[in-house]
């Protein structure tokens, strides 16, 4: 486990989100995106990204009234949008660099 990144216990995340611990454990079985690490004692440790994912799942299920399947699909679309945005940023940086090189020649 990466000791540099702070992690949170199941009870802390449960309290933070206002959901029962068993709900978080269930979400782990239903959503591939929610995979907390286990410490040496086998206890779940949630990274900040895991907490954000759990919060997004909660938002989709409770606030936006998605089904589990719908929330799973929405999370996949979120990830696809993030990946596409990252690729576009890299492409833009490359094009800016090429434009600078062309102007310099």
C-alpha positions as CSV (number, residue, x, y, z in Angstrom):
1,X,0.0,0.0,0.0
2,X,1.3,3.5,-0.9
3,X,2.1,5.0,2.5
4,X,2.5,8.5,1.0
5,X,-1.2,8.8,0.1
6,X,-3.6,9.2,3.0
7,X,-6.3,6.5,3.3
8,X,-9.5,6.3,5.3
9,X,-11.1,3.4,7.2
10,X,-14.4,2.0,6.1
11,X,-16.0,3.5,9.2
12,X,-14.7,7.0,8.3
13,X,-16.0,6.8,4.8
14,X,-19.3,5.4,6.0
15,X,-19.6,8.3,8.4
16,X,-18.5,10.9,5.9
17,X,-21.1,9.8,3.3
18,X,-23.8,9.0,5.8
19,X,-24.3,5.4,4.5
20,X,-24.0,2.1,6.4
21,X,-20.7,0.1,6.1
22,X,-22.5,-2.8,4.4
23,X,-23.7,-0.4,1.7
24,X,-20.1,0.5,0.8
25,X,-19.1,-3.2,0.8
26,X,-22.0,-3.9,-1.5
27,X,-21.1,-1.1,-3.8
28,X,-17.6,-2.6,-4.1
29,X,-19.2,-5.8,-5.5
30,X,-21.3,-3.8,-8.0
31,X,-18.8,-1.1,-9.2
32,X,-15.4,-2.0,-10.6
33,X,-14.4,1.7,-10.1
34,X,-14.7,1.3,-6.3
35,X,-11.8,-0.8,-5.1
36,X,-10.2,0.3,-1.9
37,X,-6.9,-1.2,-0.9
38,X,-6.4,-3.6,2.0
39,X,-3.9,-3.0,4.7
40,X,-1.6,-5.6,6.2
41,X,-4.4,-6.7,8.5
42,X,-6.9,-7.1,5.6
43,X,-8.8,-3.9,6.5
44,X,-10.2,-1.8,3.7
45,X,-8.5,1.5,3.2
46,X,-10.1,4.1,1.0
47,X,-7.9,6.6,-1.0
48,X,-9.3,10.0,-1.8
49,X,-10.2,8.8,-5.3
50,X,-12.2,5.9,-3.7
51,X,-14.1,8.3,-1.5
52,X,-14.8,10.5,-4.5
53,X,-16.0,7.5,-6.4
54,X,-18.2,6.4,-3.5
55,X,-19.6,9.9,-3.3
56,X,-20.4,9.9,-7.1
57,X,-22.1,6.5,-6.7
58,X,-24.2,7.9,-3.9
59,X,-25.1,10.9,-5.9
60,X,-26.2,8.8,-8.9
61,X,-28.2,6.3,-6.8
62,X,-29.8,8.6,-4.2
63,X,-30.0,12.1,-5.8
64,X,-30.3,11.2,-9.5
65,X,-32.3,8.0,-8.8
66,X,-30.3,5.8,-11.1
67,X,-30.5,2.0,-10.9
68,X,-27.3,0.1,-10.0
69,X,-26.9,-0.8,-13.7
70,X,-27.6,2.8,-14.8
71,X,-25.1,4.2,-12.2
72,X,-22.5,1.6,-13.4
73,X,-22.9,2.8,-17.0
74,X,-22.8,6.5,-15.9
75,X,-19.5,5.8,-14.1
76,X,-18.1,4.2,-17.2
77,X,-19.1,7.2,-19.3
78,X,-17.5,9.5,-16.7
79,X,-14.3,7.6,-17.0
80,X,-14.5,7.7,-20.8
81,X,-15.0,11.5,-20.8
82,X,-12.0,11.9,-18.4
83,X,-9.8,9.8,-20.7
84,X,-10.9,11.7,-23.8
85,X,-10.3,15.0,-22.1
86,X,-6.8,13.9,-21.1
87,X,-6.1,12.8,-24.7
88,X,-7.3,16.1,-26.0
89,X,-5.1,18.0,-23.6
90,X,-2.1,16.0,-24.8
91,X,-3.0,16.6,-28.4
92,X,-3.4,20.3,-27.8
93,X,0.0,20.5,-26.1
94,X,1.5,18.7,-29.1
95,X,-0.1,21.1,-31.6
96,X,1.0,24.1,-29.6
97,X,4.5,22.8,-29.6
98,X,4.4,22.1,-33.4
99,X,3.0,25.6,-34.0
100,X,5.9,27.1,-32.0
101,X,8.4,25.1,-34.0
102,X,6.9,26.1,-37.3
103,X,7.0,29.8,-36.3
104,X,10.6,29.4,-35.2
105,X,11.7,28.0,-38.6
